[in-house]
Amino acid sequence: MKFFSNEQLAFVFGLLGNIVSFMVFLAPIPTFYTIYKKKSSKGFQSIPYVVALLSAMLLLYYGVLKTSAFLIISINGVGCVIEIIYLIFYIVYASKKDKITTMSLILLVNVAAFGLVTAVTVFLLGEAKRISAVGWMCAVFNIAVFAAPLSIMRQVIRTNSVEYMPFSLSFFLTLCATMWFFYGLFTKDYYIALPNVLGFLLGVVQMILYLTYKNSGKNDAENKGSQNMKEVHEPQPPEADAQC
């Protein structure tokens, strides 16, 4: 017996996807609180926020083209606002060089690249092909975004440290991918569903890596400390007499 229709299940998972995605969008707040306290964005990069803004803009455009994708429009509209606030905040506290770099990236990626995508799809493609083309762009871009943490995973394995791969973020990204996969599945929107399969798998791998290496750095530090203590308490050989 079927208790819920595909439309109802899609709404439930889309709503949950909105909630989890909103939490993921808010994840960088501690970073910007640090920037605010230091009154400087030195040591932080703006590239992740430029990329996140482009991702939200593409998905927002895709949702508008579909016309019936309110749950995609809502979260990505909010995401665009949040990422713009982050970038403004970053620029305010950035050095002159970083201000120029960040504004150049915004003009190149979020204005020029997105403008080109919009112009090509609006003027050169019909409605059906336009939705398909933008859907594929979103899928490919999301796959690239999901693949980005591979470098961090490699760093974890190389350094035996999970310092730059917090478990909570990996967990929420995995949960987010799960919600949007089921939303795409129940709405038969495979441009949304398929990239989130990869997002789910990579998220699970990140959590496994975290659990595998979370104590490695601590053990290394303890071993180093023990070795230092041993050297301190170990009897030293007598010094040679200066007189012959």
C-alpha positions in Angstrom: 0.0 0.0 0.0 1.4 3.4 -1.0 1.0 5.9 1.8 2.6 8.9 0.0 2.7 10.1 -3.6 5.9 11.0 -5.4 4.9 14.6 -5.2 4.5 14.5 -1.4 7.8 12.6 -1.0 9.5 15.1 -3.2 8.2 18.0 -1.1 9.3 16.4 2.1 12.9 15.7 0.9 13.1 19.0 -0.9 12.0 20.8 2.4 14.6 18.8 4.4 17.1 19.6 1.7 16.4 23.3 2.1 16.9 23.1 5.9 20.2 21.1 5.7 21.5 23.3 2.8 20.7 26.4 4.8 22.8 25.0 7.7 25.7 24.2 5.2 25.5 27.8 3.9 25.9 29.1 7.5 28.8 26.8 8.2 31.5 29.5 7.3 30.1 31.9 10.0 32.9 30.9 12.5 35.5 31.8 9.8 34.0 35.2 9.3 33.8 35.8 13.0 37.5 35.1 13.1 38.0 37.6 10.3 36.0 40.1 12.2 38.0 39.7 15.4 41.3 39.9 13.5 40.0 42.8 11.4 41.8 41.0 8.5 41.0 38.2 6.0 44.7 37.3 5.7 45.1 33.6 5.6 41.7 33.0 4.1 40.7 32.6 0.5 37.7 34.0 -1.3 37.6 31.4 -4.1 35.3 29.0 -2.2 32.7 31.7 -1.8 32.9 32.8 -5.4 32.4 29.2 -6.5 29.6 28.7 -4.1 27.9 31.8 -5.4 28.2 30.7 -9.0 26.7 27.2 -8.0 23.8 28.9 -6.3 23.2 31.3 -9.3 23.2 28.4 -11.8 20.8 26.3 -9.7 18.6 29.4 -9.2 18.5 30.0 -12.9 17.7 26.3 -13.5 14.9 26.4 -11.0 13.4 29.5 -12.6 13.5 27.8 -16.1 11.7 24.8 -14.7 9.0 27.1 -13.3 7.7 24.4 -10.9 10.9 24.0 -8.8 10.0 26.3 -5.9 12.2 24.3 -3.4 15.2 24.7 -5.7 14.5 28.4 -6.2 14.0 29.1 -2.5 17.2 27.7 -1.1 19.5 28.9 -3.9 18.0 32.4 -3.7 18.8 32.4 0.0 22.2 30.9 -0.8 23.0 33.7 -3.3 22.2 36.3 -0.6 24.4 34.6 2.0 27.4 34.2 -0.3 27.2 37.8 -1.5 27.2 38.9 2.2 30.3 36.7 2.8 32.1 38.2 -0.2 31.3 41.7 0.9 32.5 40.9 4.4 35.7 39.4 3.0 36.4 42.4 0.8 35.9 44.9 3.6 38.6 43.2 5.7 40.9 42.1 2.8 44.2 43.7 1.9 44.4 45.8 -1.2 45.8 42.9 -3.2 43.1 40.5 -2.0 40.4 43.1 -2.7 41.5 43.4 -6.3 41.8 39.6 -6.7 38.4 38.9 -5.2 36.6 41.6 -7.2 38.3 40.4 -10.4 37.1 36.8 -9.7 33.6 38.1 -9.1 33.6 40.0 -12.3 35.0 37.1 -14.3 33.1 34.2 -12.7 29.9 35.5 -11.3 29.2 38.3 -13.8 31.0 37.4 -17.1 30.7 33.6 -17.0 27.2 33.5 -15.7 26.2 36.3 -18.1 27.6 34.3 -21.0 25.7 31.2 -19.9 22.5 33.2 -19.6 22.9 34.9 -23.0 23.8 31.7 -24.9 20.9 29.7 -23.4 18.3 32.5 -23.8 19.2 33.6 -27.4 20.5 30.4 -29.0 18.4 27.6 -27.5 14.7 26.8 -27.4 12.9 26.3 -24.1 13.3 22.5 -23.8 16.9 22.6 -24.9 17.6 25.5 -22.6 16.4 23.6 -19.5 18.4 20.6 -20.5 21.6 22.6 -21.2 21.4 24.5 -17.9 20.6 21.2 -16.1 23.7 19.6 -17.5 25.8 22.6 -16.6 24.5 22.4 -13.0 25.2 18.6 -12.9 28.7 18.9 -14.2 29.5 21.9 -12.0 28.1 20.2 -8.9 30.2 17.1 -9.7 33.3 19.3 -9.8 32.4 21.0 -6.5 31.8 17.6 -4.9 35.2 16.4 -6.2 37.0 19.4 -4.7 37.5 17.8 -1.3 39.6 15.1 -2.8 42.7 17.3 -2.3 41.8 17.6 1.4 41.3 13.8 1.7 44.7 13.3 0.1 46.2 15.7 2.7 44.5 13.8 5.5 46.1 10.6 4.4 49.5 12.2 3.8 49.6 14.1 7.1 47.6 11.7 9.3 45.7 14.8 10.5 42.0 15.7 10.1 42.5 19.3 11.2 41.2 20.7 7.9 38.3 18.2 7.4 35.8 18.7 10.3 33.5 15.7 10.8 30.4 17.9 11.2 30.8 19.5 7.8 31.3 16.2 6.1 28.2 14.8 7.9 26.0 17.7 6.9 27.2 17.6 3.3 26.5 13.9 3.1 23.0 14.5 4.6 22.5 17.3 2.2 23.4 15.1 -0.8 21.0 12.4 0.5 18.1 14.8 0.7 18.6 16.3 -2.8 19.2 12.8 -4.3 15.8 11.7 -3.2 14.2 15.0 -4.2 15.6 14.5 -7.7 14.6 10.9 -7.7 11.0 11.5 -6.8 10.7 14.5 -9.2 12.5 12.5 -11.9 15.0 15.4 -12.1 18.2 13.5 -12.8 20.2 16.7 -13.2 19.7 17.1 -9.4 19.8 13.4 -8.4 22.9 12.1 -10.2 25.5 14.6 -8.9 24.3 13.9 -5.4 25.1 10.2 -5.7 28.8 11.3 -5.9 28.3 13.8 -3.2 26.9 11.1 -0.9 29.7 8.6 -1.7 32.5 11.2 -1.2 30.8 12.4 2.1 30.8 8.8 3.4 34.5 8.4 2.5 35.4 11.6 4.2 33.6 10.5 7.4 35.4 7.1 7.3 38.7 8.9 6.8 37.9 11.2 9.8 37.2 8.2 12.1 40.3 6.4 10.8 42.7 9.3 11.3 41.1 11.3 14.1 43.5 10.0 16.7 46.6 9.7 14.5 47.8 13.2 15.1 47.1 12.9 18.8 49.1 9.7 19.0 52.0 11.2 17.0 52.0 14.1 19.5 51.9 11.8 22.5 54.7 9.7 21.0 56.8 12.8 20.4 56.2 14.0 23.9 57.1 10.7 25.3 60.3 10.6 23.3 61.2 14.1 24.5 60.6 13.2 28.1 62.8 10.1 27.6 65.6 12.2 26.3 65.3 14.6 29.2 65.4 11.8 31.9 67.9 9.6 30.1 71.4 9.7 31.7 73.8 11.6 29.5 77.4 10.4 28.8 80.0 12.2 30.8 81.7 15.0 29.0 85.4 14.6 28.1 87.9 16.2 30.3 89.2 19.5 28.9 92.7 18.9 30.3 94.9 16.3 28.6 
